[in-house]
Amino acid sequence: MRIGLLTEGGYPYVGGEGGVWCDRLVRGLDGHEFDVYAFSVGQGQEDAGWVELPPQVRRVRTAPLWAAEEDGVVHGRRARRRFTEYYGELTAALCTSAEPGAAEKPGTAEADRFANALHGLAELARDEGGLVAALRSEQAVRALERACRAPGARRAAREARVSDLLTVADHLERALRPLSLDWYEEDGLGAVDLCHAASGGIAALPGLLARHFFGVPLLVTEYGVRLRTHYLTRPDASPAVRSLLAAFHGLLTAETYRAASYLVPGNAHARRWQERCGADRTKLRTIHPGLDATPFARVGEDRREEEREKSEKQEKRETRGKGETREHAEPHTLVWLGRVEPARDLVSLLHAFAEVRAAEPGTRLRIVGRPSGPEGEAYLGHCRALAAQLFPDEADGPHAVGRNPVSFEELGGPGAETTADVHAGATVTVLSSVVEGFPVGLIEAMFCGRATVSTDVGAVVEVIGGTGLVVPPRNPRALAEACVSLLRDPERRARLGAAARARALELFSVEQNVAAFRGLYLETVARTPVRRPVLDGAGDPQPFAAPAEAHVPGHWTEPTPRAVPTWAVETPEPVTETVR
């Protein structure tokens, strides 16, 4: 099978978003061939280069979303008239579409209007060689203005100022740049058996056009719903800009969801958002991201023996006589690992740790991670100051140097060479976030067989199941009580850690991810009519290799089952046709 992998800001670029799971997917499906069609999001990403590609990647074609050079295409009168018609229809759909807050699913009329206009612009770009100049022209801005002032336009669109129109037109020009690419040829996306978009939004647009031009089936994976991200961006923009851009991305998402053969959310949290944004429930297939468990295998296998030994020591201490010298317990360690930013709510974690120290003296907290941007740097400084205030440095004597029970570290530093090393030294792993998507760090702790305490955000409950403790976010007391309960019960920690490791290996490994996509690829292609002639060994077309009805659109080409006559059901051995 030949698969067209569509990415935006990710694979095959080094450090790209979602690049790790794409690389694992491509390497795991070494029986298939891959053509990668990638959008870059910046000059720095292009300068960083690509990851090492496996031999099953036959071709890589890239295009920048952050810049578009003039293609020198000058449209004649007829082409300009076609552009004005299609662009006017597209902008009219944006101005009349329902408000996102009122109804996430756009009306059928607006959705069809948007889809027809989008396909019309794609056909015009294919016929004329590009739309770069047309999308940047005054003609486009005037078409947008007419749509905003037309009867039936929403109030927010009617109130758009000239600056708002220029901002929206510029955003549409960037979003529609994929229409001008030369990817939509018989030897390009027309030659693949399946398009797999690694995310929604702009990355899926080439897949929409490949389906329109060649009937190539489209599969869309969303580990984070792009439409939700667009709803949360541009908080400082005017109401007109926010409304029109939300309408554009809402209609694009609706068309992507309608055209896709299957939608693949990475967790139940993303699945609920897809349904809210208009996805057909029958098309949804949840496939959890696959993580490599190999780096954590040693820690996970050694964990059970460690907990057994600690449990035996605890029992010996509890059964000693009063006259015997009591053995000092080994200090407990709580570990937090991730990016330092306000959404991780380390302030609540520090206040919770103050209560943990009061109940279990000697416990230490390791915060391991780097700040995320300037905001993260400021937040890290605030957390350091709070830790110094809550926990004055402890010293064994008046002449000894004190040590704070809270340490701030980075991966690669002393005692924290790798993620597995950090989890290896943890008694309990803690997650204190108030906003979380798919908690990769939590799964890594599960691979290591660690008991966990987490806040109930994002997909945490789905990941943890019954193998860890979950508390409400922004509740330091509940977080502290959960940590103390695990610190005082080594047997419970061992049981939860073993169950967590088993759950992670079963649901979140690379092997399950690759196997699930392999099956979905085969199912998608099996439901798609043959688009190209089947050749025999000599290279000649095989007559009658595909049924004639496969070339005619109708209900027989749909994947839904048809009613079967009674006489066919009662046939002992139904006759089937073998397609080669």
N, C-alpha and C positions, 0 to 999 in steps of 0.2 A: 504494500500500500504506500502511496506517496501522499504525504501530509504537508500542507502549507501552514506553518506555525507563525502566527501574527502577534507581534509584541510591540509595546510602547514603553520606551525608557528602560528596557530590561534586557533579556537574552538577545544576542550573544555578547552584549557589552559587559565589561568587568564592573562588578558592583551594582549592576542594574536591578531595579525593583522586580522581584519575582524571578530573577535569573537563576537562582539556585534550584528551585523546583523544576524549572524548564530544562535545565541541564540534566538533572536526574531523570526526568521523563524521557528525554531524547536518548540518553545512554541506556536506559532500561529497555526501550523499544528498539533494540538494534536490528530486529527483523523488518523494520519499516524504513522508508526513506523520508527525509525531511528537507523541505525548502523553507528557509527562514526569511520572513519579510518583517524588517524591524524599523521602528521609528526611533530616532535619537532625540533627546530632549535638551541637549546643550553641547557646546564645543568641548567642554571638559570631559564629557562622557565619550565623545568620539576620540579625543586625544588619548584616553586611557586604554583604548583598544578593546579587543575581544578576548573572551576566554578560549581555551584550547577546545577545538571542535572535534567531535568524534567522526569517523568516516561515513556514518549514515547521513550526515548533513551534506547534501549534494550541492546546495547553492545558498548563498546569503545575499539578499538585496536590501539596501538600507536607504532611508530618506530622512532628512532633518525636519522635525516639526517646529523648531525654533527659528528657522530662516527659510526663505523661499526666494530664489533668484528669478529675475524676469526671464520668461521663456521666449520672448520675442514674437509671440503669437499675436497677430493682428486680426481681429474678427471683421468679416464683411457685414454688410447690412443684414443679410438673412440670419447670420450667426448672432449678431447683436440683438435682433428681434427675438430669437429663440432664448437667449440668455435672459433678457428682460422678462419674458413670459415665465420661465421656470423659476428664476430667482424671486420674482414677484409672488408666485404661488407659495414658495417656501416661506418667505417672510410673512405672507398673509396667514399661513398656518400658525406661525409663532404668535401673531397678534390676536388670534381668535381662539387659541387653545385655552382650555380651562386652567385656572390658577392651580399650581402644584399643591398648595395647602388645602384646596377644596376637594380635589379629586386627582389622585395620582395617575389614574388611567385616562389618557386623552380620548376625546370622542372619536368615533369611527371616521367621520367626515374629515376632521383635521388630520388624523393619522394617514388616511389614504391620500389626502392632498399633499402632505409632507413627503410621503414615499414616492408619489408620482413626480414631484418636483425634484427630489434628490436623484432619482433615476434619470430624469430628463437632463439634469446638469451633468451627470456622469456620461451620458451618451454624447452630449455636446462636447465635453472635454475630449472624449475619445475621437470624435470626428474631426475636431479642429486642432488637436494637439495640446490643449491645456486651457485653464481658466484663470491663471494667476493674475494677469492684467485686468481681466474683466471683474474679478472679485475685489480688486483694489480701486476700481474706477468710481467716478462720481455717479455713473449710471447705477451702480449697486446701492449707493447711499440714497439716491433718490427713490429707487424702488422700495427700499426699507421705509423711507419717510411716507410714501403713499400708502403702504400697508398699515402704518401706525395711525394715519389720519383717516383711514377708510371707515365707513359705517360698520358697526359690529365689532370693532377693535376694543380690547379691554381698556379700562380706564388708565391703568399704568402705562400701556403702550401709547395711548393718545397724549399723555403728558410728557412724552420723551422730548428732551431738548436736543439741540444740534450736537452738543458734546456727547450725549447719550447715544445718539444714532451713530456717530463716528466710532465710539467704543464698541458697540454691538457689531457694526460692520467689520471692524478689525478682528474681533473674536471669530466671527463667521468665516472670514478669509483664512484664518489659521486652522479652524476646524475642518474646512473643506479642501485643504491642500491635498489630501490623498486622492481627490477626484482627478487631479492633473497628472498623476504618475503613469508610467508606461508599464505597470505591472499586469494590466488586464488584457493580455494577449493569449493566444492559444498555447504558446510555449512558456507562458508565465503562470499566473494563477489558474488559467484554463487547463493546465496540464496536471493539476493535483487532483487527488480523489476526495480530499476532505480539507476544509479550512478549520483550523483550531485557533481561536483568538484567546490569548492568555489573559485578557481582561476585557471589560466592556468599553464603551465610549469610542474614541477615535481608533483604537487598535482594531476594533471589529468592523470598521467601515470598509476596508478592502475585502473582507469576507462577505459583506452585504453585496458589494459590486460583483464579486466572483459568482455569487449565487444568481444575481440578476442576469449577467452576461452568459454564463456557462452552465448554470444549474448545479454548481458545486455545493454540497451540503456544508452547513456551518455549525460548529460547536463552540460555545462560549463558556469560559471558566472565569468565575469572579470570586476571588478570595476576599475582596473588599468591593462593595457595590459602588461603582463609579458615580452613579446618579446621586447617591446619598452624599458623596463628597462634593459634588457640584452644588447641591442645595446648601451646604455649610460654608462655601467659599464666598469671597467678595462681600463680606459683611458691611464694608464702608461704601459700596457702590450705591447709586441712586435706585429707587424702586423700579424705574423703567428698565434699567440695565439688568437688575436681578431677575425681574419678571421675564424679560425676553430671552435671556440666556438659560434660565431654568426651563422655559418652554422648549427651546431648541434641544437641550440635552434630554429632556423628558420625551420628546417625540423621537429623537434618535434612538434612545433606549427602547422605546416601545416598538419601533421598527426592527431593531436588533432582536428583541425577544420574540417578535412574531415570526421573523424569518429563520431563526435558529432551529435546527433539528432538536438539539438538547441544550439545556443550560445547566452548568455545573457549579453550584455554590460549594464553598469549602467547609461550611458548617451551617448549623440550623439558624444562627443569627443572621448570616448573609442570605439564607434561603427566605426567611421571613421578610427581609427587606426587598428581595426580588419579587416576591408575591405582592408586596405593597406597591411596588413600582410597576405592576402590570404583567408580571410573568404568568404564563399558563402553568398551573400546578402539574399537569401531566407531562410537561417537558423537563421538569427538575430532577436531577440526579445528584445527590450529595456525595462528593468524594473529598475526604479529608486530605490536607497537604501531607506529603510524605517527608519524613525526616530520617536522616541517616543515624541509626542507633549504634553503629560500630564504635564511635569514640567514647560512648558511655557504657559499653558492654562490661568492661572490667570493674567499674565502680558498681554497676548494678548487680553483678554476680557476687561481689564481695560483701554487699550490704547485709544480706541475711545472716552471714556468719558474724559480722560485727555486732548486729543487734542481739544475736543470741548470747554472745559473750558479755555484752553490757547487761543483759537481763539477768544472767547468772551472777554477776558481780553485785547487782542491786539486791538480789535475793539473799546473798551472803551477808551484805551489810545489815539488812533488816533482821536477820536471825542471830546476829552476834549478841553475846551477853552484855550486861551493863558494865561489867568490870573490864571488858576488853577495849582496847583503843579503837575508836571508830575510824574507818578508812575514809579519806576525803574523796568525794564524788568527782568524776571528771566534769569539767565545765561544759555546759551546753552552748551550742552556737546556732543562732538564727542567721539565715542567708537570704539576702535580696539581691537579684541580679537582673540588669536590664539597662535601658537608656534613662538617664536622669533628666526628668522633665516634670512640670507640674501635674500632668495627667497621671503620674505614677503615685502621687500623694504620699511622698516620704514623710511629710509632716505628721500625718496620722500614724504612720508606722513608728516614728520616734516617740510619740506620746504613748502609743501602745506598749513600746518596749520599756518605758518607764514603769508601767504596771507589772510587766513581766519580771523586771529586776527586783521589784518589791516582793514578788511571790517566790522567785527563784534566783537568789543572789548568786553572782558568779557567771550568769548567762551573758554571752556576748552577741553583738549584732554586727555582721559584715555587710556593707552596702557596696556592691561591686558593679561598676558601670561607668560609662563616660557621659558627660553632659551632651544634650542634643541642641547645638546651636547656642547663640548668645543668651536666649531665654533659659536654656538648661544650665549655662554657666552661672547665671544669677541665682537660679533656684538651688544649685549645689552649694553656693556660698551661704544662702539662707539656712540650708539644712545643717551645714557645718556649725554655724553659729548657734542654732537651736540645740544641737547635740552637746556642744560645749556648755551651754546653759543648763540643760537637763541633767547632764552626767559630768560633774567635775572630775578631773583626772584622779585616779586612785593610786595610792602609793603604799608600799608595805611598811614604810617607816618614815620618820621626819627627814631623813637624809637621802631617801630614794626618789627616783624620778617616777612620776605618776603616769598612768596609762588610761586613756578613755575607753570604756567598754564598747563604744561604737567606732568602727573603722571604715573609712572611705577609701576604696581601692579601685584599680582598673585592671582589666584582663591583660595578662602579660607581665604584671608586676610581681614582686616577691610574694610567693605563696599563692599566686593566682595565675598560673601559666595558661591554663585552658578552662573552658566552661566545666568540663568533667572534674577537674581538680577542685574547682570551687564547690561543686555539689558534693564532692567526696568528703569535704570537711564540714558539711552541714548536718546538724541534728534535725532541723526542720527548715524547709524552704518556704518563704513567705512571698505572696503577691498582694500588693496593697492598692492597685490601680483603681481609679474612678472611671476611666475610659480604656477599653481593651478590645481588640479585634480577636484574632486567633492567637492565644497565648503560647508562643513557641517555647519561651523559657520554662513554662510550666511543664511542657511535654518533655523537655530535656531533663528536668528534675525527676519526672516519672520514669524515664529510661534508666536513671541512676538508682531507682528504688527508694526515693526519698518521700517521706510523708510531707504533705503540703497543707498550708493554710492560705486561702485565697478569698478575695472579695468577689461578690456575685455581679460580675460585669461581663459584657460581650459573650463569648462562647466558653467561658470558664466552666460553667456547670456541665455543659455538653462534653468538654474535654475530661474533666475530673470524674464525672459519674459519681459513684459511691466510694471512691478511693482516697478522698481527702476531705478536709473541713472547709466549708464555705460560709462566709459571714457577710453582712451588708457592708457596702462601701461607706467610707467616712464615719466609721464607728470604731474608734480606738479600743474601747472597752471590750467589745465583742472580739476584736482581733487578738487582744491580749489574753482573754479567757481561753480562746481556742488554742493559742500557742502554749499556754501553761498546761492545759489538759494533755497535750501530746508530750511535752517535756517530762511530765511526771509518769508517763505510761509507756515504757519502752516496748512492751509486747504489742500494744496497739500501734505504735509507730512501725514496728516490723510488719504487722499484718497489712496495714495500709500501704506501706512502701512496696511490698511484694505484689499486692493487687494492682497498684498503680503501674508498676513495670509491666505486668502481664497485659493490662489494658492498652498501654502505649504501644507495645510490640504488636498487638493484634490490630489496632485501629489506625495508628499514625506512623507506620513504617513506610519506607520507600517502596518496599515490595508490594504492599497492598495498594498504594497509589498507582503504581505502574500497571498492576494487574487490572485494576478497575478501569483505567483509561484504555487499555488494550481491548477489553470487552466492549466498551462504549464505542470505540472506533469501528470495530467490526459490526456492531449493531447498527450504527449510523449508515455505513456504506451499504449494508445488506438491505436497508429500507429505501435506498436511492436507486432510481432507474438508471440503466446503463446509458452513459452519455456519449461514448466513443465507440467506433466499430471494434469488434473483437477480432484479432488476427490469429491465424494459425501459425504453425511452425515456419512456414515459408514466407510469412509476412502478408499473406493475402487475407482479405476480409472473409469471415465465416458467415455465410448466409443463415438467416433465422437464428443467430446466436442470441438475439434479444427479441422478446415478443413485440409485436407491432404496437400494442397499446401503451408500451413504455414511452413512446415518443409523443403521445397525445395527452394533453393535460386533462385530468378528470379525477373522479373519485377513486379509480383503481390505482392511481399513483400515490394516494395518501397512505400513511402508515396505520390508520385506524382499520380494525377488522371489519369485513363485510359479512352480511348475512349469508349463510350457507344453506342451499336447498336441502330439503329432507332426503331426497334420493342420494345426494352426495354424502350426507352423514351416515346413511345406512350402507354405503358401499364398504365391503370388508377390507379391500386393499385399494385405497384411492391411488389413482395414477398421478404421478408428479413428473414435471418436466425438468430435465437437467440442463442448466445454462452453463455453458463453458466460456 
